[in-house]
Amino acid sequence: QVKLVESGGGLVQAGGSLRLSCAASGGTFSSYDMGWFRQAPGKEREFVAVISPSGHYMDYADSAKGRFTISRDNAANTGSLEMNSLKPEDTAVYYCATAYGSSWPPLEYHSWGQGTQVTVSS
């Protein structure tokens, strides 16, 4: 079972940028799809972006397209989410997760991190 630890969250003004990181250990990170999700207070967790094991395929939520970029470094067992032009509605706890890659886009994720808080002030 892979362990995931997110970092890089914080407080930023609207229009600013943040880069989230996800460090993986204890599993074969390079064989998994890696996704980012977020959950705002009082709302359900929602999909943000996903990247295939090789990094060749990516998918984004409409809210993330054009502003967020997902990437991964399999040699370092890390993944990232670059977030630009941040808006107050991007405020949430952001989670990284991995999936076995049996379908695209993934239907189910098997490991989750503990999350990192992103707060965007207006």
Salt bridges, closest charged atoms under 4 A:
GLU46 OE2 - ARG38 NE 2.52
ASP62 OD1 - LYS65 NZ 3.25
GLU82 OE1 - ARG19 NH1 2.89
ASP90 OD1 - ARG38 NH1 2.86
ASP90 OD2 - ARG67 NH1 2.73
